[in-house]
Amino acid sequence: MNRRSRLLAAPLIGAAIALTAAGFAPFVSGADAAPARAAAAPAHPWMNPKLSPDKRAQLAVAAMTNDEKLVLVFGYFGTDFGTRFKAHAEARAGSAGYVPGIPRLGIPAQWETDAGVGVATQGGAAHKRERTALPSGLATTATWNPDTAFAGGAMIGREARMSGFNVMLAGGVDLLREPRNGRNFEYGGEDPWLAGVMVGSQVKGIQSNNIISTIKHYAVNDQETDRGEGNSIIEESAARQSDLLAFQFAIEAGNPGSIMCSYNKVNGTHACEHPWLLTQVLRTDWGFKGYVMADWGATHSTVAAANAGLEQDSGFGLSSTPYFGEPLKAAVAKGEVSQARLDQMATRILRAMFANGLFDHPITEAPLDLPAADLAKHADITRADAEESMVLMKNDGAILPLSPDVKSIVIVGGHADKGVLAGSGSSLVYPVGGNAAPGIAPTGWPGPRMYYPNSPMAAIQRQAPNAKITYVSGDDPAAAARAARKADVALVFATQWVGEAFDVSLTLADNQDTTIWAVAAANPKTVVVLETGGPVLTPWADEVEGLVEAWLPGTAGGDAIANVLFGKVNPSGHLPATFPKSLDQLPKPSEPNKGDTTYSEGAAVGYKWYDAKGLEPAFPFGWGLSYTSFDLGGLTAKPGNGTIMVSFSITNTGKVAGAEVGQVYVSGTGWEAPKRLGGFEKFYLKPGETKTARFGIDPRLLATWDLAGHCWRIAGGTYTVILGASARETSQTVQVTLKPRTLPATWRPGR
Ligand code: BGC
């Protein structure tokens, strides 16, 4: 199945439209097809880097014809699409998108690449760029370390730049409200603060390469089922306190050049023509200065979209209806879209290009292969991220870390003899060395099902050179149990394949639960290693001694898993999402449906829901063990700066170095749930070492959204501040009394 047929419902319009970039858009004719080079461009006043991005954009737009402005606001698919669409010659082959430059004015092209784990190649492309993949976005969030997110972003942004791209379509921050959402692996988990801080840090890292990154998919795009037409119904205050707050925090932390509006409808209106989302919330309330680009095929109108606040239509060629371009030209001529609005659209895109260095640091090349030395350095970065992301969920009898002297290991399942699983869809990064387990259906969209060629089994053998290691596929539970019976340890690799355009089951597919039960019954020394996109059901958890969540660990994932299993790295990941005990614990136990989805749980997403309903999950949000032990204490909480100022200390009370996350939750009244995460800090500590954290809680996390007053309100009264190592472990609590406070919708830190 090709990508387009799965992706979009929009009908093909008349064959009369030549679906080629050059043929379709007459207004491009004024623009030379050759890529712009700032160095070769005449000295225009907007090329002066001493001027502000606003001034430069304003000067450039003043010099542009309307046809040139229309070039800027219209993006093409970067890949040939069957016989219907031939990508522009100047697009990067196999890429997500291309917006032609305007050489007359020294305006560079926008070369767009997916996505959050690295430089992806579109599935239909003849030649794949082989690049470094980070662990999934959810995995990076599980590090609870914004510096790690930044480092990963800086690395993939560097590869984007080295590959000839200046716009990266990364920055997924939709809240994990529906654990079966097939794209949760691209996002930052279930808490707005954690997701916002982590995804924002990654965006900042990407943009440190003088390229633009996006934040996406705006908004409430929390399931893939019927994503093109599905309608997310959510009450405004609840949205402001949950999904929208995650975007708001991510924008403040990352300052992205762009935001991508999503496929779905929100409260009845498509996100890319939603004046409330795109103008009221994003511009008026949040003061966003970048531009809004549509997801590929998410534009549904010309006049409504442009007037609602969409600045750039995307992916024409993959989508078959050109809403901007000629139709926008006609709408401006008729006055349905004002000249001022077209100018504003062009200005916002150019401003982001100036602000993020696209003019002053032009892209100079686009090689298909990257130098081996760079890839080696980048492998270290992705490996470190993966190692830090892994969550030691269970470790009975200290079965882990494994000894390098272990004599026999049986490895079961997950193609662990070959590689590690990746998430699929437009964000799929193709690795150097190709698919380690090719040919597993689906081999086309939304696949391929990809295994990165970094074998956990080979890495385990390197750690335990004298061990006899046997691999069995796990397809036959009885055979797996027989093989496991006599081994010193049995490692079962269980996988959940996830990707774009479909939702998933929380029960492991292909009878993997049965295999785990069989192996655990045969050998008490059983450790399960999960490679999943997000939470799954773990009905066998009591039967196994060890459990490690390795997520989708990226192109160095096999080494990272072995390093954690053998204690070369002390695990320090914490769950960014709750693992339910059963589906009936979810706000909506039935599968994601088509049409309307009412999020009646409102802002009580994830652990907040479990707290509000008094449910005991299998593993709580924030959970994560270590090979050492920590003492969390010394909590202080006082009113200050219009919020609560907290401090606490963490001491490593064990025998090996390790890292711990101190999580500060706050309990207030009249909230969607008993408590909210107010902040966190991760410390690396040598044995016996203590470090102290001090920060102020973002006051919006103490407030509720006042619909009538259009503002945040902190109620006067007593708040309980809780220090813990997860949402369900409390080390200490302190009470604080706050005076009432009102924050305008436009409130931001530092203003
Ligand atoms: C996805 C986006 C992606 C775009 C370009 C869409 O299908 O939803 O996340 O950036 O394609 O490939």
Boltz pocket constraint, residues with backbone or C-beta under 6 A from the ligand:
constraints:
  - pocket:
      binder: B
      contacts: [[A, 7], [A, 96], [A, 114], [A, 115], [A, 169], [A, 216], [A, 295], [A, 296], [A, 426]]
      max_distance: 6.0
